[in-house]
């Protein structure tokens, strides 16, 4: 299969930091289809040779195991091309079409690694230039909009030029190997399905925690915040995969239909429930991994009076027969105690305990990062205890599956997997427009309530697990976050 993969924003941070290293890994693993060209598009003047030298220098910042040798990069660089474009000029799109049509590749993938405010302009220009035929796909990187109205406008413009199956809305969390194993865990095994319901599960917790702050991205982050940056997309996508009904097949639309049903079943927020079930916070100075770090208001490019949230935790429910009454707790934040992304399935306690002093329930921990695996927490009898009629004592034990050890071959990274799927036209891991809009529809009442709330986010010390109000919220249900159990 011949292909052309075009990166708008070809000199930007996303392209050189994530996309090019992912493509090199696919090239190294012989998973990049033969007969391909990689074209970077940006505003400044460069030759192909200059762009290749630019990417070679950027590769020095990649982790050592993934750095290319000079010989490897020389072969990879043969695929790299560069083209100067002013994204507002129709003539430049006409020139791009000529470049693409001269070879007539089987597949053309256009990856918009630009600022989201350019998405509508680029898609409209692509359509006007005729770069939207059936062999063309366009990939849109998050964030897709700032609210429901802006998301709908982006989708309206995209649909004017591209069919739904040509528009691939990317959420890189869906490409993580551990997230792929959510589907395998649920629908490739018979073990958990009888327990995957309200009768057996007490609550579900999704945590996406970062120990880093906003770094040099303070201006971008301050206009986004944790709710838009992590909850509206990554956390909700994980929730849908945990809560969805078994799809009729592994077809993309069969899966996405079921995910959409979950989003539509989420209990809607009201001004009253936002105040009760949503906690927002903003980190202050503290200590992370033994190092003193500044507070959010002291970060570069952050306004001193910012009310932007760097932490969100919330409680919701999926209002259907499978999950009625089971709380789902979602949590994300920056400058937290650890970099940790995981899903914790807390099972109900046994209905009648016969072992004294034991009340710990079973739980399944799905680890997404930094480790990638599963832990099943059980109780087992201690060996070497008293004999005779003395009561048996139980102790917690865990079955731990490390996917990196279980699968000794090189694991495929998130962007590598998603880029290969985009080239192949596999849509399972991309978000459909109605999913995306429904997610915005659900979070928008929270944004509206915050806009009217004069109190702003609650402070929390960097290196902690967020504001104490987050623990208080979950404690109202008689529950505790995983690190507090």
SEFITOR-705880 format. One line per 4 residues: for each residue x, y, z of C-alpha. Coordinates in nm, 4 decimals. Each point is the difference from the previous one (the first is absolute). Layout:
# residues N
X Y Z | ...
END
This chain:
# residues 485
0.0000 0.0000 0.0000 | 0.1492 0.3331 -0.1027 | -0.0821 0.2910 0.2278 | 0.0670 0.3666 0.0648
-0.0156 0.1126 0.3628 | -0.0118 0.3800 0.0273 | 0.0592 0.1863 0.3276 | -0.1416 0.3507 0.0206
0.2073 0.1625 0.2728 | 0.3020 -0.1994 -0.1123 | 0.2473 0.1946 0.2132 | -0.2224 0.0113 0.3069
0.0468 -0.1635 0.3367 | -0.2464 -0.2842 -0.0569 | 0.1571 -0.1007 -0.3315 | 0.3629 -0.0224 0.1109
-0.0668 -0.1108 0.3595 | -0.2650 -0.2698 -0.0582 | -0.0844 -0.0693 -0.3633 | 0.3414 -0.0316 -0.1629
0.1398 -0.2259 0.2778 | -0.3143 -0.2165 -0.0298 | 0.0430 -0.0295 -0.3757 | 0.3664 -0.0867 0.0400
-0.0923 -0.2823 0.2387 | -0.2496 -0.1313 -0.2566 | 0.2768 0.0238 -0.2622 | 0.2465 -0.1795 0.2289
-0.2542 -0.2774 0.0701 | -0.0756 -0.0401 -0.3733 | -0.3614 0.0994 0.0623 | 0.0025 0.3117 -0.2151
-0.1415 -0.1008 -0.3392 | 0.2432 0.0163 -0.2881 | -0.0410 0.2675 -0.2629 | -0.0650 0.2882 0.2356
0.0934 0.3662 0.0211 | -0.0120 0.2203 0.3086 | -0.0585 0.3670 -0.0780 | 0.0369 0.2761 0.2573
-0.1805 0.3263 -0.0673 | 0.0832 0.3277 0.1747 | 0.0433 0.3728 -0.0650 | 0.3779 0.0393 -0.0061
0.2297 -0.0721 -0.2929 | 0.1961 -0.3263 0.0217 | 0.1334 -0.2544 -0.2432 | -0.0589 -0.3722 0.0460
0.3605 -0.0322 0.1183 | -0.0426 0.2786 0.2552 | -0.3174 -0.1550 0.1365 | 0.1656 -0.3406 0.0299
0.2870 0.1594 0.1940 | -0.2562 0.1764 0.2231 | -0.1750 -0.3290 0.0847 | 0.3339 -0.1782 0.0523
0.0952 0.2583 0.2604 | -0.3382 -0.0332 0.1725 | 0.0465 -0.3772 0.0273 | 0.2826 0.0575 0.2463
-0.2677 0.0770 0.2603 | -0.1735 -0.3374 -0.0431 | 0.0583 -0.2697 0.2618 | 0.3181 -0.1877 -0.0744
-0.1556 -0.3347 -0.0925 | -0.2076 0.1700 -0.2706 | 0.2751 0.2147 -0.1522 | 0.1032 -0.0926 -0.3537
0.3522 -0.0790 -0.1018 | 0.1427 0.2160 -0.2790 | -0.0600 -0.2804 -0.2481 | -0.3596 -0.0514 0.1157
-0.0799 0.3681 -0.0181 | 0.1566 0.0316 -0.3456 | -0.2408 -0.2646 -0.1305 | -0.2973 0.1546 0.1857
0.0894 0.3487 -0.1247 | -0.0472 -0.1099 -0.3595 | -0.3745 0.0064 0.0719 | 0.0042 0.3570 0.1373
-0.0970 0.2986 -0.2128 | -0.0799 0.3602 0.0766 | -0.2271 0.2590 -0.1609 | -0.0527 0.3621 0.0934
-0.3661 0.1002 0.0239 | -0.1964 0.3000 0.1172 | -0.3141 -0.1663 0.1294 | -0.2132 0.2997 -0.0943
0.1019 0.0007 -0.3692 | -0.2057 -0.2050 -0.2524 | 0.2949 -0.0083 -0.2434 | 0.2079 -0.1919 0.2542
-0.2699 -0.2667 0.0282 | -0.0112 -0.0230 -0.3788 | 0.3747 -0.0603 0.0057 | -0.0425 -0.2704 0.2640
-0.2614 -0.1708 -0.2150 | 0.2382 -0.0004 -0.2945 | 0.2715 -0.1539 0.2190 | -0.2392 -0.2734 0.1136
-0.1558 -0.0643 -0.3410 | 0.3386 -0.0329 -0.1712 | 0.0449 -0.3384 0.1666 | -0.3614 -0.0949 0.0687
0.0587 -0.2036 0.3160 | -0.2635 -0.2557 0.0999 | -0.0614 0.1801 0.3317 | 0.0495 0.3598 0.1120
-0.0168 0.0780 0.3728 | 0.0003 0.3653 0.1081 | 0.0938 0.0416 0.3662 | -0.0965 0.3397 0.1455
0.2701 0.0452 0.2656 | -0.0768 0.3713 0.0209 | -0.1774 0.2273 0.2417 | -0.3684 -0.1066 0.0066
-0.1164 0.3469 -0.1070 | 0.1466 -0.0790 -0.3453 | -0.1984 -0.3220 -0.0499 | -0.2985 0.1618 -0.1682
0.2154 0.2148 -0.2286 | 0.2155 -0.2947 -0.1079 | -0.2949 -0.2341 -0.0632 | -0.1898 0.2622 -0.1982
0.3076 0.0702 -0.2128 | 0.0644 -0.3717 -0.0540 | -0.3565 -0.0426 -0.1202 | 0.0211 0.3018 -0.2301
0.3255 -0.1339 -0.1490 | -0.1511 -0.3451 -0.0566 | 0.2325 -0.1748 0.2438 | -0.2909 -0.1984 0.1447
-0.0591 -0.2905 -0.2339 | -0.0823 -0.3535 0.1180 | 0.3695 -0.0904 0.0434 | 0.0517 0.2914 0.2430
-0.0372 -0.0065 0.3803 | 0.0447 0.2905 0.2392 | 0.1191 -0.0500 0.3598 | -0.0949 0.2650 0.2577
0.2011 0.0199 0.3210 | -0.1693 0.1061 0.3244 | -0.1228 0.2350 0.1339 | -0.2946 0.0005 -0.2390
-0.1711 0.3174 0.1085 | -0.0214 0.1998 0.3183 | -0.3650 -0.0767 0.0677 | -0.2971 -0.1657 -0.1708
-0.0631 0.2862 -0.2439 | 0.3609 0.0157 -0.1210 | 0.0157 -0.3808 -0.0311 | -0.3177 0.0016 -0.2075
0.1423 0.2732 -0.2239 | 0.3195 -0.1992 -0.0590 | -0.2068 -0.3081 -0.0852 | -0.2257 0.2023 -0.2323
0.2974 0.1294 -0.1996 | 0.1701 -0.3408 -0.0057 | -0.3208 -0.1690 -0.1210 | -0.0315 0.2550 -0.2807
0.3216 -0.1390 -0.1502 | 0.0397 -0.3522 0.1386 | -0.2310 -0.2938 0.0661 | -0.0217 -0.1207 0.3614
0.2145 -0.3052 -0.0759 | 0.2715 0.2278 -0.1433 | 0.0269 0.2148 0.3154 | 0.2083 -0.1663 0.2730
-0.0219 0.1792 0.3366 | 0.2975 -0.1209 0.1973 | 0.0176 -0.0678 0.3732 | 0.3471 -0.1386 0.0642
-0.1126 -0.1730 0.3213 | -0.1972 -0.2425 -0.2167 | 0.3247 -0.1131 -0.1615 | 0.1669 -0.1024 0.3262
0.0544 -0.3775 0.0224 | -0.1668 -0.0181 0.3414 | -0.3113 0.1722 -0.1365 | -0.0116 -0.2538 -0.2826
0.0036 -0.2675 0.2660 | -0.3210 0.1441 0.1455 | -0.1777 -0.1361 -0.3057 | 0.1842 -0.3326 0.0240
-0.0629 -0.0251 0.3739 | -0.3719 0.0595 -0.0331 | -0.0912 -0.1615 -0.3300 | 0.2738 -0.2581 -0.0563
-0.0460 -0.1802 0.3328 | -0.3002 -0.1549 0.1720 | 0.1433 0.0460 0.3489 | -0.1217 0.3499 0.0909
-0.3221 0.0486 -0.1997 | -0.2301 -0.1616 0.2636 | 0.1508 0.2375 0.2610 | 0.0058 0.3118 -0.2199
-0.3176 0.1566 0.1397 | -0.1570 0.1742 0.2952 | -0.0600 -0.3196 0.2004 | 0.3743 -0.0658 0.0299
0.1723 0.3387 -0.0384 | -0.0114 0.2640 0.2726 | 0.1687 0.2869 -0.1873 | 0.2416 0.0777 -0.2794
0.2832 0.2538 0.0193 | 0.1892 0.1487 -0.2951 | 0.3132 0.1960 0.0897 | 0.2194 0.1872 -0.2498
0.2652 0.1613 0.2200 | 0.3084 0.1965 -0.1014 | 0.2866 0.1016 0.2246 | 0.1168 0.2678 -0.2441
-0.1328 0.3543 -0.0087 | -0.0928 0.2034 -0.3071 | 0.3637 0.0771 -0.0831 | 0.0317 0.2530 -0.2821
-0.3568 -0.0627 -0.1241 | -0.1615 0.2292 0.2563 | -0.1719 0.2220 -0.2569 | -0.1540 -0.2973 -0.1843
-0.0983 -0.1846 0.3156 | -0.1550 0.3054 0.1634 | -0.2505 0.0202 -0.2827 | -0.0791 -0.3699 0.0249
0.0103 -0.1418 0.3528 | -0.0169 -0.3548 0.1286 | -0.3665 -0.0597 -0.0830 | 0.0441 0.0736 -0.3696
0.3539 -0.1387 -0.0213 | -0.0582 -0.3415 0.1585 | -0.3560 -0.0710 0.1163 | -0.2023 0.0938 -0.3098
0.2062 -0.2316 -0.2198 | 0.2428 -0.2486 0.1617 | -0.1889 -0.0775 0.3215 | -0.3399 -0.0229 -0.1682
0.1359 -0.2285 -0.2700 | 0.1353 -0.2326 0.2691 | -0.3347 0.0115 0.1797 | -0.1869 -0.0990 -0.3162
0.2294 -0.2971 -0.0582 | -0.0498 -0.1187 0.3578 | -0.3773 0.0500 0.0015 | -0.1068 -0.0822 -0.3573
-0.2140 -0.2998 -0.0884 | 0.1605 -0.2763 -0.2100 | -0.0059 0.1186 -0.3639 | -0.1444 -0.2259 -0.2664
0.3393 -0.0159 -0.1748 | 0.3456 0.1531 -0.0014 | -0.1133 0.2390 -0.2714 | 0.0817 0.3650 0.0722
-0.3568 0.1261 -0.0066 | -0.1293 -0.2903 0.2105 | 0.2500 0.0975 0.2709 | -0.0626 0.3726 -0.0309
-0.3768 -0.0490 0.0113 | 0.0353 -0.1667 0.3398 | 0.2359 0.2690 0.1284 | -0.2480 0.2682 -0.1045
-0.2763 -0.1755 0.1950 | 0.2136 0.0253 0.3153 | 0.0609 0.3717 -0.0523 | -0.3723 0.0571 -0.0459
-0.0685 -0.1981 0.3186 | 0.2265 0.2085 0.2234 | -0.1947 0.1826 0.2669 | -0.0193 0.3650 -0.1105
0.1364 0.2708 0.2241 | -0.2106 0.2760 0.1515 | 0.1292 0.3106 0.1845 | -0.0775 -0.1810 0.3262
0.1800 -0.3229 -0.0883 | 0.3039 0.1867 -0.1359 | 0.0490 0.1538 0.3443 | -0.0419 -0.3376 0.1685
0.1642 -0.2468 -0.2400 | 0.2796 0.1966 -0.1692 | 0.3183 0.1288 0.1653 | 0.2430 0.2282 -0.1788
0.3415 0.0971 0.1290 | 0.3139 0.1965 -0.0854 | 0.3443 -0.1005 0.1224 | 0.2070 0.2151 0.2291
0.3725 -0.0273 0.0745 | 0.1077 -0.3312 0.1464 | 0.2399 -0.2903 -0.0317 | -0.0067 -0.2682 -0.2703
0.2515 -0.2878 0.0131 | 0.2026 0.1899 0.2572 | 0.0259 0.3145 -0.2134 | -0.1616 0.3339 0.0849
-0.2287 0.1152 -0.2815 | -0.1891 0.3263 -0.0553 | -0.3737 0.0484 0.0145 | -0.2088 0.0344 -0.3140
-0.0273 0.3793 0.0294 | 0.3806 0.0212 -0.0002 | 0.0427 -0.2049 -0.3158 | 0.1200 0.1591 -0.3264
-0.2721 0.1724 -0.2070 | -0.2727 -0.0548 0.2642 | -0.2048 0.3082 0.1017 | 0.0387 0.0841 0.3694
-0.3786 0.0106 0.0435 | -0.0702 -0.3231 -0.1899 | -0.3044 -0.2065 0.1000 | 0.1008 -0.2897 -0.2236
-0.0412 -0.3426 0.1584 | 0.2994 -0.2350 0.0000 | -0.1947 -0.2744 0.1821 | -0.3489 -0.1451 -0.0399
-0.1723 -0.2874 0.1743 | -0.3626 -0.0865 -0.0511 | -0.2666 -0.2564 0.0706 | -0.2457 -0.1232 -0.2598
-0.2225 -0.2983 -0.0768 | -0.0938 -0.1904 -0.3136 | -0.3777 -0.0113 0.0061 | -0.0816 -0.3411 -0.1447
-0.0800 -0.3470 0.1316 | 0.3584 -0.1264 0.0063 | 0.1395 0.2896 0.2037 | -0.2913 0.1590 0.1875
0.1206 0.1278 0.3378 | 0.3711 -0.0677 -0.0612 | 0.2054 0.3191 0.0435 | 0.2719 0.0767 -0.2523
0.2728 0.2289 0.1339 | 0.2224 0.1850 -0.2472 | 0.3120 0.1874 0.1077 | 0.2817 0.1826 -0.1766
0.2559 0.2599 0.0988 | 0.3441 0.1473 -0.0369 | 0.2718 0.0077 0.2680 | -0.1543 -0.2951 0.1793
0.1905 -0.2470 0.2176 | 0.0859 -0.2348 -0.2868 | -0.0294 -0.0497 -0.3735 | -0.2646 -0.2659 -0.0032
-0.2831 -0.0896 -0.2344 | -0.2195 -0.2880 0.1029 | -0.3536 -0.1344 0.0206 | -0.1038 -0.1649 0.3262
-0.3005 -0.2328 0.0040 | -0.1054 -0.0390 0.3635 | -0.2154 -0.3068 0.0553 | -0.2584 -0.0328 0.2734
0.0888 -0.1702 0.3248 | -0.1104 -0.3565 0.0635 | -0.3631 -0.0084 0.1182 | 0.0775 -0.1905 0.3188
0.3593 0.0081 0.1342 | 0.1048 -0.3147 0.1854 | 0.3640 0.0992 0.0552 | 0.0573 0.2341 0.2950
0.1607 0.3418 -0.0418 | -0.0207 -0.0080 -0.3781 | -0.2048 0.2546 -0.1922 | 0.2245 0.0760 -0.2979
-0.1842 -0.0368 -0.3303 | 0.1490 -0.1336 -0.3216 | 0.1059 0.2446 -0.2674 | 0.1336 -0.0063 -0.3536
0.2581 0.2670 -0.0885 | 0.0565 0.0729 -0.3681 | 0.3315 0.1855 -0.0211 | 0.0483 0.2329 -0.2964
0.3203 0.1871 0.0904 | 0.2810 0.0005 0.0925 | -0.0414 -0.3780 0.0329 | -0.2236 -0.1844 -0.2401
-0.1874 -0.2979 0.1426 | -0.2643 -0.1464 0.2283 | -0.0166 -0.0663 0.3723 | -0.2714 -0.2147 0.1572
-0.0147 0.0503 0.3762 | -0.1293 -0.2976 0.1987 | 0.0084 -0.1408 0.3542 | 0.1814 -0.3208 0.0897
0.0606 -0.1971 0.3178 | 0.3262 0.0683 0.1790 | 0.2264 -0.3027 0.0290 | 0.1565 -0.1151 0.3259
-0.2782 0.1297 0.2253 | -0.1433 -0.1600 0.3129 | -0.1503 -0.3471 -0.0302 | -0.3013 -0.1639 0.1550
-0.3224 0.1923 0.0193 | 0.1626 0.3456 -0.0281 | -0.1679 0.2196 -0.2649 | 0.1777 0.0244 -0.3320
0.1581 0.3396 -0.0750 | 0.0036 0.1473 -0.3489 | 0.2497 0.2365 -0.1604 | -0.0137 0.2020 -0.3216
0.1864 -0.1408 -0.2999 | 0.0048 0.1036 -0.3638 | 0.0353 -0.1623 -0.3389 | 0.2156 0.2356 -0.2037
0.0240 -0.0146 -0.3797 | 0.2707 0.2188 -0.1532 | -0.0731 0.0253 -0.3726 | 0.3570 0.1039 -0.0817
0.1261 -0.3250 0.1532 | -0.2832 -0.2119 -0.1366 | 0.0574 0.1244 -0.3539 | 0.3759 0.0100 -0.0495
-0.0186 0.1513 -0.3479 | 0.0103 0.3773 -0.0392 | -0.3312 0.1540 0.1082 | -0.1606 0.2353 -0.2494
-0.0344 0.3577 0.1263 | -0.3250 0.1953 -0.0110 | 0.0807 0.2319 -0.2893 | 0.1712 -0.2784 -0.1943
-0.3145 -0.2103 0.0251 | -0.2313 0.2886 -0.0894 | 0.2071 0.1134 -0.2969 | 0.0094 -0.3526 -0.1411
-0.3763 -0.0292 0.0498 | -0.0529 0.3325 -0.1777 | 0.2002 -0.1235 -0.2999 | -0.1914 -0.3286 -0.0047
-0.3420 0.1631 0.0454 | -0.0734 -0.1802 0.3272 | -0.2390 0.2294 0.1879 | -0.0526 -0.1891 0.3287
0.2349 0.2231 0.2015 | -0.1231 0.3325 -0.1353 | -0.2842 0.2040 0.1451 | -0.3148 0.0585 -0.2021
-0.1466 0.3512 -0.0161 | -0.3173 -0.0895 0.1917 | 0.2124 -0.1492 0.2834 | 0.2093 0.3123 0.0167
-0.3004 0.2333 0.0049 | -0.1803 -0.2047 0.2639 | 0.3071 0.0167 0.2247 | -0.0013 0.3795 -0.0329
-0.3747 0.0060 0.0668 | 0.0588 -0.1841 0.3280 | 0.2856 0.2172 0.1331 | -0.1415 0.3348 -0.1102
-0.2300 0.0458 0.3050 | 0.3108 -0.0310 0.2187 | 0.1787 0.2708 -0.1988 | -0.3094 0.2220 0.0191
-0.0318 -0.0464 0.3762 | 0.3676 0.0841 0.0528 | -0.0409 0.3141 -0.2079 | -0.2620 0.1238 0.2481
0.1840 -0.1187 0.3136 | 0.1990 0.2821 0.1639 | 0.2036 -0.2306 0.2257 | 0.2303 -0.1474 -0.2638
0.2089 -0.3182 0.0350 | 0.1069 -0.1362 0.3386 | 0.3734 0.0128 0.0776 | 0.2025 -0.3172 0.0482
0.3689 -0.0510 0.0700 | 0.2140 -0.1300 -0.2841 | 0.0946 -0.3586 0.0812 | -0.3350 -0.0803 0.1605
-0.3004 -0.1814 -0.1500 | -0.2037 0.3164 -0.0442 | -0.2319 0.2044 0.2219 | -0.1361 -0.1687 0.3152
-0.3487 0.0639 -0.1406 | 0.0678 -0.2732 -0.2578 | 0.0417 -0.2600 0.2750 | -0.3055 0.1397 0.1793
-0.2110 -0.0336 -0.3145 | 0.0733 -0.3693 -0.0428 | -0.0231 -0.0622 0.3770 | -0.3678 0.1018 -0.0050
-0.0647 -0.3325 -0.1718 | 0.2080 -0.1886 0.2546 | 0.2833 -0.0364 -0.2545 | 0.3629 0.1100 -0.0245
0.2427 0.0632 -0.2816 | 0.2351 -0.2897 -0.0723 | 0.3003 0.1513 0.1786 | -0.2103 0.0505 0.3145
-0.1310 -0.3553 0.0210
END
